[in-house]
Structure formats: C-alpha cells, structure tokens
Amino acid sequence: MKLSDQQLVAEAFEGTLDEAGFRKLQDRLRAEPGLLALYREQAMLHHSLAEEFDGRRMIGGEPRDLAARSRRLPLLVAVLCLTGLIFAAWKWLGAPHGNEEVFAGNPESPVAPAAPSSGIIEERVLLRDRFDSGPPLAGRQPGTGESHWRLERGAPELTGDHLDGSNYEAYFTLPADGLSAEFPVLLVTVTTAAPAGPPFHSPGWAGVSLYQDGYEICFFGDSYGNGGTWSLDVKRRLPPIISTPPVQGAQTMSLSYDRRDGTVGLYQGSTAEGAPLAASKLLPGLKFDQVRIGASEGASFPVALLELRSASGLPE
C-alpha cells in the first residue's frame, strides 16, 4: 500500500477531501479490496480518536482547548497514516481473517452538511408495530413498514397487549433510503411491558439492535452483565454505557442517531428531547438496513410497541 493511499484515506476522514477526490476514492474502494480493507481499519481508528476529542464534550466532560486540538491535528494524521501502513503490512503478510467488525460509513453517498433549521421537523415512519393483536411474529406484517418480521430463533408469543418471550431473535429489514441527506436522523422508540417469564434485567441481554451489512452496530436495552438498568452499547469491544440516572423495568425509551456527525443518544420517553441518559458516537454516514429485537436465554424482552422514524433534524 502506497503512502499516498494512506494520505488519501486520512483526508477522507479529516474532511479535507473535495467532492471529486471523494468520488475517485469511492471508485477505488469498489475495485480494490486492499484499499477497502485499509479504509475499514482506518474507520475504526478514526472513530476511537474522534471519541477522544469530541465524545467527552458530548457526554458532559470538560471541552478540550481548541488551539491545542489544532496543534495536534498534524500528529493525528501522521499517526493514522503510520498505523494504516502497519495494518496493511500485517494483512499483506498473511494475518488470519475472521469475522471482522466493519464500521465504515456508506461510501456511496458523502454525508451532507447540516442544513439550516427551519424550525419544522419532518418525519418519515419506517416501521411501526403495536404487538396487541394480529398473527405471531414469524412473517408478521406490521401496521406500517415495507417488509415483514423474520424470526430466526425462539418462539415469542403475543400475550395480552404485547409480545413476550425469552431466548429469541427477530429481524426486520429497513428501506434502503431510510436515512438520507433529507432525513439524516434515525429515531427508534420501544415501549416494553412487565415480563411474564424470566426477568428483563439479567446477566444476559434483552433489547433492540441496529445492523448494517450483517454487523451489529448499536444496541440499547439491558446489556450483558449485572448492571440492572437500561444501557447503550456502541460495540467496538467497548463496555456498555449505563443510563444516568439508572432506569429500570418497563419503560418507553428512544434512541437517536444523526448520520451527519455520528452522535447517538438514549432518552427516556418517545422523543429525543432534553439531555440523553447515555450518549456516545458512531461513524457518520451509516445507513442501517436491519433492526433486531430479542433476548438471550434466561432473559425476556416484552415489547408493546416498536417504532422507527427518520427525521429532518432533532429538536433544539
């Protein structure tokens, strides 16, 4: 891998690549598996470094000195390039290939800058399912949604006014244009009920996951462990972020993701207003293609309502 390729990828993540350069990079990513592998590795590195600089401000920490940040930028680019060379050499020499986690943004459409807010937020409903009537989950068509539920494990049942079950996983395919420049914000709202069987909070997991290209990117609900509260998990081998203050049991909870800057937050209630209970960052430009609901063995995820909306912005 050439040093110029390392610099090209670094410029893409630093936002200094012009439109023509970005289009050229897209074409090369489609045609060159080696460059695509480097891009994915750089995406993971860039995300971790971006969290160091920007994540603390978002979750309430003290903002860093901007002048100091500017002085460190050349060093940051150099570190990205050097580390990319190491990764490329490691792969070239025959590193083992496993089930790699991919956190690359959508390379086919650059993330548009935020448009000036008109004060009016438009929304599009991608999925709305009230589990108070209708057929079982396998093959179920929701009230609003272009696809149907695909049950891959377990046998959850509609009980009273909600879906209840343990040790199950069900997936719903989202439209390809669910997130776009016009609707860059994803809002996921779930209302849960009291479980009839195993508990919701357990050493296992129970909740909602967002997927892209077969990879679980983000989760919210009850994460693995004994936290006993709702939490946010942005994967990448990082520990889940516990809600502050702790929130337990049956709730209406919402998750927001803004593809313009990668911010993700967990909120109590059906909107993303006010301060989030937990917050972090994902890579900008993600376009989630599946949502999963489920629970591990020994845990229950009783769902009364699941709704996914894409929006033109968030309330200020």
TAMO-V268077 format. One record per pair of residues at least 24 apart in sequence whose ideal C-beta (glycine too) atoms are under 8 Angstrom apart, sorted by the first residue. I is the first residue (numbers start at 1). GAP is how many residues later the second one is. D is the distance in Angstrom with one decimal. If there is no record, write none. Layout:
# TAMO-V268077
I & GAP & D
I & GAP & D
This chain:
# TAMO-V268077
1 & 33 & 6.4
1 & 34 & 7.5
1 & 37 & 6.0
1 & 83 & 7.4
1 & 84 & 6.7
1 & 87 & 3.9
1 & 91 & 7.7
3 & 78 & 6.9
3 & 82 & 7.4
5 & 30 & 6.1
5 & 33 & 6.9
6 & 32 & 7.4
6 & 74 & 7.5
6 & 75 & 4.1
6 & 78 & 4.6
6 & 79 & 6.0
6 & 82 & 7.9
7 & 70 & 7.8
7 & 74 & 6.1
9 & 26 & 7.7
9 & 29 & 6.1
9 & 30 & 5.6
9 & 33 & 5.0
9 & 71 & 7.8
9 & 75 & 6.6
10 & 32 & 7.0
10 & 67 & 5.1
10 & 70 & 4.7
10 & 71 & 5.6
10 & 74 & 7.5
12 & 27 & 7.9
13 & 29 & 6.3
13 & 30 & 7.4
13 & 33 & 4.3
13 & 67 & 7.3
14 & 59 & 7.7
14 & 63 & 6.4
19 & 91 & 7.2
22 & 88 & 5.4
25 & 82 & 7.5
26 & 81 & 5.2
26 & 82 & 6.5
29 & 78 & 5.3
34 & 54 & 7.2
34 & 57 & 7.7
34 & 58 & 7.9
37 & 51 & 7.8
37 & 54 & 6.0
38 & 46 & 5.6
38 & 49 & 6.7
38 & 50 & 5.5
39 & 65 & 6.0
39 & 68 & 7.6
40 & 60 & 7.2
40 & 62 & 5.3
40 & 63 & 7.4
40 & 64 & 5.2
41 & 42 & 8.0
41 & 43 & 6.5
41 & 46 & 4.5
42 & 38 & 6.2
42 & 42 & 5.5
43 & 59 & 7.8
43 & 60 & 5.1
43 & 61 & 4.7
43 & 62 & 7.2
43 & 240 & 5.8
44 & 57 & 7.6
44 & 59 & 5.7
44 & 192 & 6.9
45 & 35 & 6.1
45 & 38 & 5.9
45 & 39 & 7.6
46 & 34 & 6.8
46 & 237 & 7.6
47 & 56 & 6.1
47 & 189 & 7.1
47 & 215 & 7.8
47 & 234 & 7.0
47 & 235 & 7.4
47 & 236 & 5.3
48 & 188 & 7.5
49 & 27 & 6.2
49 & 30 & 7.8
49 & 31 & 7.6
50 & 212 & 7.6
50 & 231 & 6.5
51 & 229 & 7.3
51 & 230 & 5.5
54 & 227 & 6.7
55 & 225 & 6.4
55 & 226 & 5.4
58 & 205 & 6.3
58 & 221 & 5.5
58 & 222 & 7.8
58 & 223 & 7.0
59 & 220 & 5.0
59 & 221 & 7.2
101 & 114 & 5.9
101 & 134 & 6.7
101 & 135 & 6.9
102 & 110 & 7.8
102 & 111 & 6.5
102 & 113 & 5.4
103 & 112 & 7.8
103 & 114 & 7.0
103 & 133 & 6.8
103 & 179 & 7.3
103 & 180 & 5.1
104 & 179 & 6.9
105 & 154 & 7.9
105 & 178 & 5.0
105 & 179 & 5.7
105 & 180 & 2.9
105 & 181 & 5.9
106 & 179 & 5.0
106 & 180 & 6.8
106 & 181 & 4.7
109 & 71 & 7.9
109 & 72 & 7.5
109 & 176 & 7.4
110 & 175 & 7.5
111 & 70 & 7.9
111 & 73 & 7.7
111 & 148 & 6.1
111 & 149 & 5.7
111 & 173 & 4.9
111 & 174 & 4.4
112 & 69 & 3.9
112 & 72 & 7.3
112 & 148 & 7.1
113 & 147 & 7.1
114 & 70 & 7.8
114 & 146 & 5.1
114 & 147 & 7.9
114 & 199 & 7.7
115 & 197 & 7.9
117 & 196 & 5.8
117 & 199 & 6.8
121 & 190 & 5.6
121 & 191 & 5.5
121 & 192 & 5.2
121 & 193 & 7.4
121 & 194 & 6.9
122 & 61 & 7.4
122 & 189 & 6.9
122 & 190 & 4.5
123 & 60 & 7.8
123 & 64 & 7.8
123 & 186 & 4.9
123 & 187 & 7.1
123 & 188 & 4.7
123 & 189 & 7.5
124 & 54 & 7.8
124 & 59 & 5.6
124 & 185 & 6.5
124 & 186 & 4.9
124 & 187 & 7.6
125 & 182 & 7.1
125 & 183 & 7.6
125 & 184 & 5.4
126 & 48 & 5.6
126 & 49 & 6.2
126 & 52 & 5.0
126 & 182 & 4.4
126 & 183 & 6.4
126 & 184 & 6.1
127 & 45 & 5.9
127 & 47 & 7.1
127 & 164 & 6.9
127 & 179 & 6.7
127 & 180 & 6.6
127 & 181 & 4.4
128 & 177 & 7.7
128 & 178 & 7.6
128 & 179 & 4.6
128 & 180 & 7.8
129 & 176 & 7.2
129 & 177 & 5.3
129 & 178 & 7.7
130 & 174 & 7.0
130 & 175 & 5.3
131 & 27 & 5.8
131 & 30 & 7.6
131 & 31 & 5.2
131 & 32 & 3.8
131 & 172 & 5.7
131 & 173 & 6.0
131 & 174 & 7.2
131 & 175 & 7.8
132 & 26 & 7.6
132 & 28 & 7.7
132 & 29 & 4.4
132 & 30 & 7.0
132 & 172 & 7.1
133 & 25 & 7.3
134 & 24 & 7.1
137 & 26 & 6.4
137 & 31 & 8.0
137 & 33 & 5.3
138 & 32 & 8.0
142 & 30 & 7.5
145 & 27 & 6.8
146 & 29 & 5.6
147 & 25 & 5.8
147 & 26 & 4.2
147 & 27 & 7.5
148 & 24 & 7.5
153 & 141 & 7.4
154 & 140 & 7.4
159 & 37 & 6.0
159 & 143 & 7.9
160 & 33 & 7.9
161 & 32 & 7.1
161 & 143 & 5.9
162 & 30 & 7.7
162 & 31 & 4.2
162 & 140 & 5.1
162 & 141 & 6.0
162 & 142 & 4.0
163 & 139 & 6.7
163 & 140 & 4.7
163 & 141 & 7.7
164 & 29 & 7.3
164 & 31 & 6.3
164 & 32 & 5.3
164 & 33 & 6.9
164 & 136 & 6.5
164 & 138 & 4.4
165 & 32 & 7.7
165 & 130 & 7.0
165 & 135 & 6.7
165 & 136 & 7.2
165 & 137 & 7.8
166 & 29 & 8.0
166 & 31 & 5.4
166 & 32 & 4.8
166 & 129 & 5.5
166 & 131 & 6.8
166 & 132 & 7.0
166 & 133 & 6.2
166 & 134 & 4.8
166 & 135 & 8.0
167 & 128 & 6.5
167 & 129 & 6.5
167 & 130 & 4.3
167 & 131 & 7.6
167 & 132 & 7.9
168 & 126 & 5.2
168 & 127 & 6.3
168 & 133 & 7.8
169 & 123 & 6.0
169 & 124 & 7.8
169 & 125 & 3.8
170 & 122 & 6.8
170 & 123 & 5.5
170 & 124 & 6.2
171 & 40 & 7.7
171 & 119 & 5.2
171 & 120 & 7.2
171 & 121 & 5.0
172 & 118 & 6.7
172 & 119 & 5.2
172 & 120 & 7.8
173 & 116 & 6.6
173 & 117 & 5.7
174 & 114 & 6.0
174 & 115 & 5.5
174 & 116 & 6.3
174 & 117 & 6.3
174 & 134 & 6.9
176 & 111 & 7.4
176 & 113 & 7.1
178 & 109 & 7.1
178 & 110 & 7.1
178 & 130 & 7.7
178 & 132 & 5.4
179 & 80 & 5.4
179 & 107 & 7.5
179 & 108 & 5.1
179 & 109 & 7.1
179 & 131 & 5.5
180 & 130 & 7.5
182 & 130 & 6.5
183 & 127 & 3.8
183 & 128 & 6.1
183 & 129 & 5.8
184 & 74 & 6.2
184 & 75 & 4.7
184 & 76 & 5.1
184 & 126 & 7.8
184 & 128 & 7.5
184 & 129 & 7.8
185 & 71 & 6.2
185 & 72 & 7.1
185 & 73 & 5.1
185 & 74 & 7.5
185 & 125 & 6.7
185 & 126 & 4.4
185 & 127 & 7.2
185 & 128 & 6.1
185 & 129 & 5.7
186 & 24 & 7.8
186 & 69 & 8.0
186 & 70 & 6.9
186 & 71 & 4.6
186 & 73 & 7.5
186 & 102 & 6.7
186 & 122 & 6.9
186 & 123 & 7.5
186 & 124 & 5.7
186 & 125 & 7.8
187 & 67 & 6.0
187 & 68 & 7.4
187 & 69 & 5.4
187 & 84 & 7.8
187 & 85 & 6.1
187 & 120 & 7.9
187 & 121 & 7.1
187 & 122 & 4.6
187 & 123 & 7.6
187 & 124 & 6.0
188 & 32 & 7.7
188 & 66 & 6.5
188 & 67 & 4.5
188 & 68 & 7.8
188 & 103 & 7.1
188 & 118 & 7.8
188 & 119 & 7.5
188 & 120 & 5.3
189 & 63 & 6.7
189 & 64 & 7.3
189 & 65 & 4.5
189 & 81 & 5.0
189 & 116 & 7.3
189 & 117 & 7.4
189 & 118 & 4.6
189 & 119 & 7.8
189 & 120 & 7.8
190 & 31 & 7.9
190 & 62 & 7.3
190 & 63 & 5.9
190 & 64 & 7.8
190 & 103 & 7.8
190 & 113 & 6.3
190 & 115 & 6.8
190 & 116 & 5.3
190 & 117 & 7.8
191 & 60 & 7.6
191 & 61 & 4.5
191 & 79 & 8.0
191 & 112 & 7.4
191 & 113 & 4.6
191 & 114 & 4.1
191 & 115 & 8.0
192 & 57 & 8.0
192 & 58 & 4.9
192 & 59 & 6.1
192 & 60 & 7.9
192 & 61 & 7.8
192 & 109 & 7.2
192 & 110 & 5.6
192 & 111 & 6.0
192 & 112 & 6.6
193 & 57 & 5.3
193 & 109 & 4.4
193 & 110 & 7.6
193 & 111 & 5.0
194 & 55 & 7.4
194 & 56 & 5.3
194 & 108 & 6.8
195 & 105 & 3.7
195 & 106 & 7.9
195 & 107 & 4.7
196 & 104 & 7.6
196 & 106 & 7.2
197 & 103 & 5.3
198 & 97 & 7.9
198 & 100 & 5.5
198 & 101 & 5.6
198 & 102 & 4.7
199 & 100 & 6.8
199 & 101 & 6.5
200 & 49 & 6.7
200 & 50 & 7.5
200 & 95 & 8.0
200 & 99 & 6.8
200 & 100 & 5.7
200 & 101 & 6.7
200 & 102 & 7.1
201 & 26 & 7.8
201 & 27 & 4.7
201 & 28 & 7.3
201 & 47 & 6.5
201 & 48 & 7.5
201 & 98 & 8.0
202 & 94 & 7.7
202 & 96 & 5.4
202 & 97 & 4.1
203 & 95 & 7.2
204 & 91 & 7.0
204 & 92 & 3.4
204 & 93 & 6.5
204 & 94 & 5.1
204 & 95 & 4.1
205 & 90 & 6.8
205 & 91 & 4.9
205 & 94 & 6.4
206 & 88 & 7.3
206 & 89 & 3.7
206 & 90 & 7.0
206 & 93 & 4.3
206 & 94 & 6.3
206 & 95 & 3.9
207 & 86 & 7.6
207 & 87 & 7.9
207 & 88 & 7.8
207 & 94 & 6.4
208 & 47 & 7.4
208 & 83 & 6.6
208 & 84 & 7.1
208 & 85 & 5.6
208 & 98 & 7.3
209 & 82 & 7.1
209 & 83 & 4.3
209 & 84 & 7.9
209 & 85 & 7.8
210 & 47 & 7.5
210 & 78 & 4.5
210 & 80 & 7.6
210 & 81 & 5.9
210 & 82 & 7.9
211 & 77 & 6.4
211 & 78 & 6.4
211 & 79 & 4.0
211 & 80 & 7.3
211 & 81 & 6.5
212 & 74 & 5.8
212 & 75 & 6.6
212 & 76 & 5.4
212 & 77 & 5.8
212 & 78 & 7.9
213 & 76 & 7.0
216 & 76 & 7.5
217 & 65 & 6.5
217 & 69 & 6.5
217 & 71 & 6.9
218 & 37 & 7.3
218 & 39 & 7.1
218 & 46 & 6.3
218 & 64 & 6.4
220 & 33 & 6.8
220 & 35 & 5.0
220 & 46 & 5.4
221 & 80 & 6.9
222 & 77 & 6.8
224 & 72 & 8.0
230 & 36 & 6.9
230 & 47 & 7.1
230 & 48 & 8.0
231 & 35 & 7.7
231 & 47 & 6.5
232 & 32 & 7.1
232 & 33 & 7.9
232 & 34 & 4.5
232 & 46 & 4.0
232 & 47 & 7.4
232 & 48 & 6.4
234 & 30 & 6.6
234 & 46 & 4.7
234 & 47 & 7.4
234 & 48 & 5.9
241 & 25 & 7.8
241 & 37 & 4.2
241 & 38 & 7.4
241 & 39 & 5.9
242 & 36 & 6.8
243 & 25 & 7.9
243 & 34 & 3.8
243 & 35 & 5.0
244 & 33 & 6.1
244 & 34 & 6.9
245 & 32 & 7.6
247 & 30 & 6.3
250 & 52 & 7.5
252 & 53 & 7.9
256 & 58 & 6.3
257 & 25 & 6.5
257 & 29 & 7.2
257 & 31 & 7.8
258 & 56 & 6.9
259 & 25 & 5.8
259 & 26 & 5.5
259 & 27 & 5.9
259 & 28 & 7.4
260 & 24 & 6.3
262 & 24 & 7.7
271 & 44 & 7.1
272 & 42 & 5.5
272 & 43 & 7.2
273 & 42 & 5.0
